[in-house]
Structures are given as C-alpha cells and as structure tokens.
Amino acid sequence: MTAYEPAAELTGRMLAAIEATEPRLHAYATVTAERARARAAALDREPARGPLHGVPVGIKDLIDTAGIPTGYGSPRFAGHVPERDAGAVRMLLDAGVVILGKHTTHELAWGGRTDSPLLGPTHNPYRLGHVPGGSSGGSAASVAAGSCMGALGSDTAGSVRIPAALSGCVGFKPTRGRIPLDGVLPLAPSLDHLGVLAPTVQGVARLMTAFPPPAAPGSWAAAPPAGLRVGWLGGWFDAVLDPGVRAALAVARARLEEHGVHVEDVAVPDEPRLPGAVLGRVHAEAGRFHRAAFEREPELFGPDLAELMRTPPPTAEEAALDEAAIGRMSAVLLRALATCDVLACATVPVTAPPIGAMTVTVAGREWPVELILTRHTSIFNAAGLPAASIPIALAAAPSARPQDPGGLPVGLQLAGAAGRDEAVLLAARLVEHLTPPLPRP
C-alpha cells in the first residue's frame, strides 16, 4: 500500500479494477464512484495527513457509512442509509482515506461464506465458484483481486482472518477494543471485533495507524526481529487439517527454523466442544438480538438465518459446559504466550469450499462448513487476543478438476498476547519476508 501517487490517480485505478472484476467476483454491495472521485480530488488539494492520505479502501456492509447504503447483507435492511459514520469509519476518514464503496457480507455477518439472500454469493478470486470465506468475504476478495488497497471488516469468530486465508491476502484482528464498535451492527457483543485487510502486512500496519496506539510504518524496513519465539500449536490444532494445508504449514515452519527463529511445539489437549462452544455463544447472543424482528417478519430472513433462528440456543447446562471449554483453551493459550512471542497454526484447516457446500470432508469426517472454517479462529475472539492471517502457499483443492488444477490459498495464523498488536504484525512481516508471494489470481 502506497499513497505516493495523487489520490485521484489511485482512485481512478481502483475504480477501473472494480469495473473489470465485479461482473465475476461480486465483492461490492455498493460502489460510490462519483463520491470517491470527488473525495480524492479534494484530498489532492490538501497537505498530506499521513500514511493513509488518499488511499482508496472499501468498508464492509455491516459498518455504517453516512449517506451510503448499508444493508448488512439482509433483506430486512434493504435500502437502509445511515445518517452517521461508524466510529472506525470516522477515524479512517480523518486519516485521509477515500471510500470506494461497501463490500459484501454474509447476511447479518452470521456465516462464514459471504452468500446472502440480499446480495447473492461472492466468489473467490483464485477460483470462481468457490467461497471467499466470510463474513468479510467481499473485503478479502476485493483486496486479493486488486479492486481496493485495503478494507475495514468485522470479526466475531474469524470473519476477517478466515476470508484473508481463503482468498490470499493479509487479515488482522487487533486486541479487543482497539478499534471502536459504535455504528457496527452487533452479532455477538462479547466476541465482536473490527479488523483490517490489505495485500501485505505493511498495508495492514498502515491501516492500523488510524487506530491508536499507532503502528510505526518506518519499522517495517528494519531487519526482522531477532530472538523471535514462536509457539507452534499442536494437538487439537493439528488434528484436523487438509493434506495440502498441512504440507504448506510444514514448509512455513521449516523456513522460520532455517532463518534462526526459535520454534517450539505447544501441546494442546483435545477440546471436542470447540469451536462449537464459541459458535454456541454466537447463536445465543445473535438470537437474542434478532429474535423480535424474526418473530415479527420471518420472511425478511434468508434460509440460513431462518434455520439458525428456529434452532434452540444452548441450554444453561450446555452453555456452562461451553464456557468451561472456552476457559480451558484460553488458559492453554495464555500459558504458552507467557514464554512465546506469538503462537502459530493454520488459519483455516481447509482451502475454500465450493459455493453452496454446507459440509466439508476432512480427516475422514464430514464437518459443517461453518464449524470447520472457524475451528482455529474463534477462540482468539473469545480470549480477545490479536491475531493475523498471512498467505503462505497455494494448495490443490480437494474438489479440483483435472482441467482446473490451479491452487487455492492457505493462511498461517499468528496470535499474540493482549495489547501486543505490533508484535504480531512484526512476526507476520517476518513470515511474509520468508514466503514467496502468491501469484495474482
């Protein structure tokens, strides 16, 4: 991400990319071309405000933008136009960004595939017909396809990191509370975070300068951090992996060790209730938030959400067991972070499933797609820890046809202790430095 070109030129290039890619990807719910051009022209007449001055970005359609349609991916909110910007949007505008439009989201952000009855499915830029991940799937697809220079998304159980991993870009969920949530439609308030996506770690770091405490862009040119200690999560985190994902992880670990990084195994006990425990909390909190609207107008909910709303939430006994499982896993991660700078694992155990698939077969078992997509990400929401996904390889998809052999992206997830956002980004920059860039989709 760079803003050395005039804002008008950058914005024009991104709008041309949107025009070229949107018929295939459907990553944007709304494109605000004239508004973006006017904003860019105005910025070119001002002194530069900082590293984000004139940078064209997209905003997830779950996050309010004054005067721009914001439908939350839901028929219930079709035509909704907020009067005020969300706090995070105001901070980005104050930093000088140009908003290109609103990126697609799964309905009400309650799903990992970015397929909504209001907007239809968004496609993976590396293989049409496959999901980009979700619920910030439009953001990831657009970043990876080059139709924006960065994006603001939301992440409740992995919704920034999952699409970053499946679509081949960098996604970062900072420590809970660093990016304000006002003006964002809630999903599960105890888990909700905002995060950012960009083509590179440096791009993510620059986006984070809008949200104090600021990152230091100048540090990215420095040598990789010496003495980095990486805890490689095994056991439960290693038990369910697609073979292509497992192979990519082994290569990434070997690169780190070859360059002198201390990598130690972290044995994680089996925790069969995860991630269903975190998704159970999502179900309970989101169900309470949307219950009255569903009972009043069930026809305004798509089939995915209607089924979720009709499914009973966890009982008090089940919720207690779930919270105990979340507590045990959080304690394991915090103990490991007492001696390691970051923890590492696959962001998602599989590559992007086909659009419409509701189950995925991996490790000899058929899994509900949302359960497998959130398996490694949701616990970091429950613990409030910063976590990033960095693309490390293309792996052959299990469903690939002989005439369509191209690979799908694999992401490595790095997580750190609360408040150590910049440490996670520095470690991510090292992984990026050691990893050959993915070919463009």
N, C-alpha and C positions, 0 to 999 in steps of 0.2 A: 504494500500500500504506500503510495507516494502522492503528494499533492503539489509537486513542483510545476506541473502543467497548470495553466489557468483553469479555474473551476468550470468555465463554460466548455472548454475542450474535453475535460474529463467527463462531464455530464453528458455531452453530446455522444461521446464514445460509448458510454454505458447505455444510453437510450437506444443507440443503434444495435447494441448487443441484445437488448431486450426484444427489439423488433425481430431480430434474426432467430432468437432461441425460443421465444414464448409459444409459438404455434406448436412446438414439440414438448416443452417442459411443463408449461403452466405453473410457473413458480410465483407469479404475481397475481394477487386478487385485484389490485388496482394499480395502475401506472399514472403518475401525476406529472406528465411530461412538461406541460407548459409551466406549471408551478416550479418544477425543478430548474428549468431553463432560466426563469426569472430570478430565482434564488441564486443560482450560480453567477449570473451577470451582476447581481448586486454585490456578491462576495468579491468578485474581481475588482470592484471599485473601492474595497475596504483594505486596510492594512491586515496582514495575516494575523490570525488569532492564535495560531499554534499548529501542532502537527495534524489536526483534523480539518483545517481550513480548506473548504472546497471539496472535501472527499464525498463522493456520492454513495449513499447507503440505502438499504431497504429496512423497513420496520415490520415485524411480524404483525399479522392482522388480529392479534389478541391485545395489542397495546394501543391505547388511544392516541390519535393524532388529530389536532384541531382542524376542522374543515375538510378532513379526508375520510371517505367512507371506511368504516371499521366494523366488519360483520362477524368477527370472531369465528369464522368458518361455519356459521349456523344460520339456517333459515329463519330462526327466531329473531335474529338481529339484521336481517337483510335491509339495506338502506339506512342503517344507523350511522350518523355522522356526529362524532363527539364535538363538544364545544371547547374542550381544553386538551392540551397535550399532557400525556403521562409525564411524571417527574423525570424519568430517564430520557424521554424524547426532548424535553426542555434542556437537559444537560448536554445532550448531543448537539442540539441547535445552537446553544450558547458557545460550544466549541467550534462551530463553523461548518457542520456537515450540510450536505444537500440531500434531501429526502427524495428518492426516485419513485417510491410508492410503497404498497403494503404487500408483504409476502404471504403466501398461502399457509394455512394451518389446518390441522385436523379439527374436526368440529369441537368447539369449546376447548381445544387443546387436550381433549380427553382421548388420546390414542397415539400410537407410535408410527403411523403410516402416512399421514397427510393425504387423506382421502375423505372429503366431506360432501354431504348432500347439497350444500350451497355452491361449492366451487368445483366439485369433481376431483379426480386424482391428480397429484403432481408426480412427474416421472423422474427417475434417477438419471442424471446427465451422462453417466457411464453406460447405462443400458436402458433404453426406453422399454416400458412395460414392467419395470421393477420399481419398488418404492424408493423414495429418497431418505426414508426414515422420518421420524416425527417427534413431537408435533411441529417443530420448527423446520419442516421439510422444505418449504418454499425458500426459506433463507439459505439453507445449505445448498440446494440445487442451484440457486441463483449465484451464490458465491463461487461454486465449483465451475459453473458454466461461464463465468466472467461477465454476468449482467448486473453486477454491483461490486463495489470494492470492500464491502463489509455489511454486517447486518446485526440488528438487535433482536434477540429471541427470548423465549421463556423456557424454563427448565424445572419441571416438577418431579420427574422420575428419570430424567435423562434427555429431555426434549431438545437441548442444544447439542449435547455430545453424541447422541445416537445418530441424528442426521449428518453431523460432521463426519462421523466414522463411515457411514454407509455411502455418503456422497463424495468423499475425498477432499475435505477441507479441514481447517482447524476450528474447533469449538471450545469455548471456555466458560465455565460456570464459576464465578468467584465465590468467596466466602459469603454465606448468607447475610444479607443486609447491606452489602457494599453498593449494590445498585437498587435504588428505591422501587417499590412495587406499586405506588399510587398510580391510578389510571390504567391498571392492568386487570383484566377480568380474572378473578380468582379461579383456581382449580382446586387445590388443596392448600389452604393458607399455611399450614405447618411445614409444608415442603416446597412451596413456590420460591423460585429464584428467577432473576433475569440473567442473561449471559450474552456473549457476543460471538460472532463467526467472521472469519476472514480467510483469504487464501494462505496466509503464512502466520507464524507466531508473532512476527514483528507487527503485522497488521492488527492482530488481536491486541497486542500491547498498546498500540496507538489508539485503538478504540477505547481501551480502558483508561486512557488519560482523561477522558471526560468524567470519570467517576473516581473522586479522590478516596483514599490516598493514591496519587498518580504513580503510574509506572514511569521508568526513566528510559525513553527511547534511545538515548545515547549509549546505554549499556549493552544494546544488542550487537554492537560492533566489537565488543570486547571478546577476549578469549572465553571459551566455555568454562563454567565454574569448576575449580579444582576440588578434589576430595568429595565429589557428589556421592551420596549413599542412597542407593535405590533398593527398596524392598520389593521383591518380585512375589506377587501374591499367588500362592499355590493352593493345593487342597480344593476347597469349594470353588474357587475362582478358576481352577484348571480342569474341573471335572467335566464340563460340558462345553466343548469347542468344536467347531467345524474343522476338518483337517487343514484346509487352506489357511484359516485363521491361526491355527496352532503353528504351522510352518512359518508364517510371517512373524509371529512373536519370537520364535527361536532365533531367527535372523536378526531381529532388532536387539535382542538381548546380547547376542554374540558381538554385534557392532559396539555396543556400550562397553562390554568387557575388554574387547580388543583395544579400546581407547582409554583404558585405565580407570573406568568407572567401577566403583565397588558395588557389585550386585549381590544381594543375599536373599536366600529363599525365606519366605514367610509362610509358615504352615497355617492354613486357615481351616478350622474344624468345619465339618459338614453342618449346614444350616438349612434343612429342607424347607422351612417355611418362607425363606427369602427367594425371590423378591415379592412373592405373593403377599407377604406381610406389609410391605410398603404400598403395594397396589391396593391392598385392603383398606389402608388408611386413606388413600386417594378416593376410593369408592365411597367410604363413609362421609368424608368431608365434601366432595363434589356432589354427592347425592343430596346432602342437606342443603347445599347452596341452590341447587336447581330443582328441588322437589316441588315447590309450589308452582313453578312455571310448567313443569311436566304434567302435573295433575290438572292444570288449567287448560293447556294446549299441547297435548302429546303429539299431535300431528306436526308440530314445528321442530321435533327432534328426529334426526336420522335414525336408520335402523340400528347402527352401532350403539348410539346413546340410549335409544329406547330400550334395547335389551339390557344395558347396564342399569338403567333406572328401574327396570322391573325385577332385577336380580336383588334379593335381600342383601343388605350390607352385613358385614361380620357381626356375629353376636357378641355380647360383652365378654363371654368366655374366649371366643376366638380372637377378639381384639386384644385381650390380655396376653394370650399366647404370642400373637404377632408382635406386640410391643416388647415382650421379653426377648424374642428372636432379634429384633432390631437393636435392642440394647446390648445383647451379647456380641453381635457382629461389630457394632460401633466400638465396643471396648477392645476387640481384637485389633481393629484398625488404629485406634489411638495408641495402643501399646506399641505397635510396630512403628508409628510415627515418632515415638519417643527416642528411637535410635536411628531412624532413617529420615532423609530429607524429603523423599517422595516415595509413593507406592505405585507400582505398575501392574497392569493387567490388560487384557483385551477390552476395548470399549464395549464391543458387542460380540457375542460368541459366534455369530454367523455373518455372511455377507447379505446384501439386500434381497429380501424375498420378492417374488413376483407380486404385482398389484393384484389385489383380490384374495391373496393367500391368507388364510386365517390361522394356519398351523405351519410349523416348520419341523422337519425331522432332523435331529442331530443327536449324536451319542446313542443311537439305537432307540430313540424315543420321540414321539410326536409331541411338540410343545405348542401351546397357544402363542401366536406370534408376539403379542404384547409382552407376554411373560419372558420370552427369550430375549427380546430386544432390551428390556430393562433389567435383565438379570445382574449385570455388573455396574450399573449406573445409579440405581435408585437409592442404594444405601448411603451414597455420598450426599444426597439431598437430605435424608433423614438425619445425618450427622452434621450437616451444614458446612461441609469441607469444600475447599476449592478443588476443582478437577478440570482437566483439559483432555481433549482427544486430538491426536496428531496422526495424519495419514502416514502409513509405513509401507504399504505394498498394494498391489492388485492381486487378488486370488481368484481362481476359476470358480464360478458359481456352480453349485450342485446341479442347477437346472439348465446349465449352458448347453446349447445345441451345437453339434459339430460345425455347422456353418456360422456360428456366432460365438467364437472362442474367447472374445475379449474378457478380461478380468473385471472384478468389482472391488472397490476399495475396502481396506482393512484399517482400523484405527487402533492406536495404542493409547490407553488411558493412563494419565498421571494424576495423582491426588496428593495433597499436602495437608498440613495442619491448619486449623482455622487461623485466618489472618496472614497466612504465608502465601498470598496470591502470587507475588512476584517470584518467589522461589519456584513455584510450579511452572511459571512461564519461562524462567531461565532453564529449568530442566527440559521443558518442551523444546526450547530453542536448540539445546544440545542434541536431542533426538532428531530434530529436523535437520541440523547441520550434518549429522552422520547418515542420513537416509536419502537415497536418490529421489528426486522429486517424481511424483506420479506423472505419467503422460497426460496431457489435457484430454478431457472427454470428447 
